Amino acid sequence: MSHPSVEHRRVLAAAVLGREPAAPSTGAEDGEPLRAVTGEIRDISPHLIVVETPEGGEERLIIAPWATAWHGGDTPPGDLPVGARVTMRALRDGRVVERIWADTIRLTGTIVSIDGRKDITVKLDCGPHRGRRTAIIPYRASGRLRVRHPQFEPGYLFDAIGVRKDGVSLALLPATSQPSHPAPPPPYTGMQPNISGTITWSDIFDAEERGAAYPMVEPSDAACPDAGMSCAGLPYLAIGSLLHVRNVCASRSASMPIVACGCVAGRFCDRCVQCGTSPRGRIAELAPASFVELGGELIDGCFNAQIGWG
């Protein structure tokens, strides 16, 4: 028997609770709404970018004079290569691109093994839904990563941002500071009345997907032995529930569905320090498009957030 879709689950949950089913939404408390556009570059100049979308369509967007790009390092947008896969932040009404991330990936999990002296090979356990991944830390990036990831040892957590180049995953920047504890995190014995913590992003989502992976997914929904792990005092929620996320750094908020089990995020009992210091614990991982539309910077790795649900 097939499982109900995320949308169907949301409608069923609202009916059980006697509510009208709320719809996902995005809003800006300050400034105009942002739009995330994803695709593969087909043509690019300093002033215009043409991408093929995941559905096979074409998007033509103006590149703002102040726009910046990242492709393993800061680069002029017009220098990005044709064929690169990009996530772009655009001003919704003008279709003007102001930020581009090219071939950007995130490597999040528990270290299984470390090998090499100069260029380092890291094998990661990325959880039961994501399997194992292998990353290469180039020598030039190792010092920066070691400053914020001092424990390059099996059993410790690893979280880095990088690029995919010629089929190889290169870890280049620490996404956050490494938690001092090995996985799993210390247990939390109570529940916060107002949930604040760290929001991150993950590259496990489909290219244009919006939504969140949530650590405390109902065990019957998750089919995952690692579900229900968090030090943030989160309640259990079902797949399809709406999560209300507010980026307190950018004063932007959105309602989005929980579409996946976030058991890997639940292993981390760390903080985000993008604007002040968040309470400990990752409260959700977002699809890159959702993260960008809430004002997040992919290479920053996180933002301080508050969440609610409906």
N, C-alpha and C positions, 0 to 999 in steps of 0.2 A: 504494500500500500504506500502511495506517495505521501510525503509530508506536506502540510500546508505551507504556502509561501509566507514570507515575512509580512506582506500586506494582509493576507488572510488571517494570520495569527493576531495582528493588531486589531482587526475588526472583531474577531472572536473575543479577545480580551476586553474590549470596550463593551461588548454586549453582556458579558458575564458581570461586569462591574456597573452596568446600567448607565454608561456614559456614551456620548457621541464620540465616534472615533476621530481623534485629532489627526491632522495632516502634518507631515514634516514641513519645516519652514526654516528660513534663515533671515536674520534681521541685524541691522547695525544700530546701536544706540547713538553712535557718533560717526558721521561720515556716510558715504554712499555704499550700497551693497557691493560685494565682491563676487566675481564669477571665476570658477576654476575651469580651465579648458585643457584637455589632454589629447595627445595625438602624436603622430610621427611626422617630423619635418619633411616637407616635399620641396619647399623653396624658402629662401630667407635672404633678406637684405638688411641693412641697418634700420630700415623704416617699416618693413612689412614681413610678416611670417605667414606661410601657408602650411597647414598641417592636415593630414588625413586622420580623421577621427576613428575610434575603435569600431564604429558602425559602418565605416567605409565612406562616410561623407567628407566634405572639405570645409575647413574653416580658414578664412582670410582675416587676419587681425593686424591692426596698426601697432607698431612698436613705439612706445612713448620715448621722447628724447631722454628722459631720466631713467629709462628701464635698465635693469641689471640682470645678469644671467650667471648661473653656476653650472659648471660641467667638470666637477672634480676640483674646481677652483674658480675664482671670479674671472669672467671672460666677457668681452663685448658681445651683445646678443647677435650681431651680424656675423660673428665668427663661429657660431654653432654649426656643426656639420649636418648636412642633409642625411636623413635616416635616423637621427637621434630621436629618442622618445622623450617627450617633454610634458611637464605639468606647468601651466602658466596661470598667473593671477592677473585677471583683467577687470577693469572698471566696467560694470555690467552694461550701463546705458551706451557708453561710447565704444565698446569693444576695443579698448585700448589696453595693450599688454604692458604691465609695469614690472613684472618679475617672472623669470623663466628658470626652471630647474630641469636639466637635461640628463637622461639616463641615471637618475638618482635612485638609490636603493637604501634600504635600512636592514641591518643585520642584528637581530635581537634574539638572545637565547642564553643557554648555559654552556660554558666552555667544556668541551669533551676532551680536546687535546690541543697542544701547542707544539709546533715544529718549525725549526729553522733558526738561523742566527741573524741574517741580514733581512731579507724578505721573510716574513713570518706567516706560516699557514695556521689558521685557526679553524677548528671544526666545532660546530655549534649544534646543540640539541635545541631546536626551536619549537618544541612541544608536539603533542600528538596530532595536531591538525596540520603542522607545517613541516614536519620531518627534520632532517639534518641538512645543514648548509655548510659550505666551505668558503672561507674568505681569505684573501691575501692582504696582509698589511705591508705595503711597501716600506722600505727602510726610511724614506724621507718622512713618512707619517707616523712611524713607531714612537718617536719621542713625545709627540702631541697626545697620542692615545695613552701612553703609559702614565702621563701626568694625571689623567682622570680615571685611568683603569690600572691601578698599581698591582692588582692581583691577576697576573696572567697565569692562572692555574686552573686545572680541571675542577669543576664544581662551582666556580664563581661565575657571576653573571657578566654578560658582555652586551654592549649596545653601541653600535657605530653606524655612521652614515657614510656612504661612498657612491661609487658609480660601477656600472657594469660595462666592461670594455673587452671586446673580443671574446665574449662568453665567460669572462672571469669576473668575480665579485671582488672589488677592491675596497677595503675599509680605510677611510681617510680621516674622518673626524669623529671624536667622541660625541655621541648623541646626548648623553647625560653623564654625570659622575657615577662611577661604579658603586653600587651599594657595598657596605662593608661586610654584609652577611653573605654566606653562600646560599644558593637556592635550596629549599623554599624560604619564604620570608618568615619573620617572627609572627606568631598568631595574634590576631586582634580579638579581644574578648567582649567588646561592646559595639554599639552602632552610633555613629554621629547623627545628631538631629539635622544638621546642615552639612552636606557632603562637599568638602573642598579637597583638592589634591592636584595631581599631575595628569594632564592629557598629553598623549604622544600620538604618533602616526605609525602606520605599518604599510609595507608594500605587498601585503597578502591579498588585498582587495582587487577586484577587477578594475580596469583602467578608469572607467567613468563612474564607478560605484560610489554612492554616498552611504554613510552609516557608521556604526561603531561596533567594535569588539569589546565585550564587557566581561570582567573577571568572574562575577558571581551569577552566572547563568544557571537557571534551574537545572539540576542534574538530569531530569528526564528529557530536557531539551538538548543538553550539551553532548550527551553520549561521550563524555570525556572524564577520565579518572582524575584529572587535575582541576576540574571546575570547582568553584567555591573556595578558591584560595585568594586571600587579600588581607593586607594589614590596614586597610583604609576604613573599615567599618561599613561596608556596603551591604545593602539588602539583596536578596535573591530577586532576579527579574527573568522573564521569559524572553526567548527569541521573538522578535516582532514588537516588543514593548518600545514605546517612544522614550528617548532619553533627551532631556533638555540640558544643553551644554552652554555655559557662558564662559567666554575667554575674558578673564578679568584684566588681562594686560591690554587688550585691544577694545574692550567694551563692545563686544559682538556676541550674539547668542544665536542658537539654532536648536530646532527639534529634529531629531533624526532617529531612525529605527536601529535597534540592536540586531545586527545581522550575523554575528559570529561569536563564538566563545573566545574570551580574551584571557585564557589561562596563563599565557606567557606574561602578559602585563601584570597578572596577579602575583608573579614571582618577585616583582620588584617592590621594595619598600624604600624608595628613594624620594627625593624632592626635586622640584623644578625651581630655578632661581632666575627666571626671565624678568620678572618684575616683583621684587620682594622674594620671599621664600615660601613655597607652598607647604601645607602639611604633608606628612609622609604617605606614600602610596600612589600607585597609578590607578586612576578611577575609570579610564577607558583608553582604547586605542582607536583612532579615527582613520577612515579612508583618506588618502592624501588630498582628494578634492574637498572633502568636508573640512579637513584641517586648514587648508589654504583659504577657503571661503570664510572661516572664522578668524582670519587675520594671522594665522600661524605661518612661520617661516620654516620650510622643511629642514634646512641645515641647522636651525636652532634646536630642533628635536622635540621640544615640548612647549607648553604654556600653562600657566597657573589657571585653574578652572574651578567652577562650582557646577554641580549637576543636580537635577531633579528629575522627576519621571511623571508620566501620566498614563 
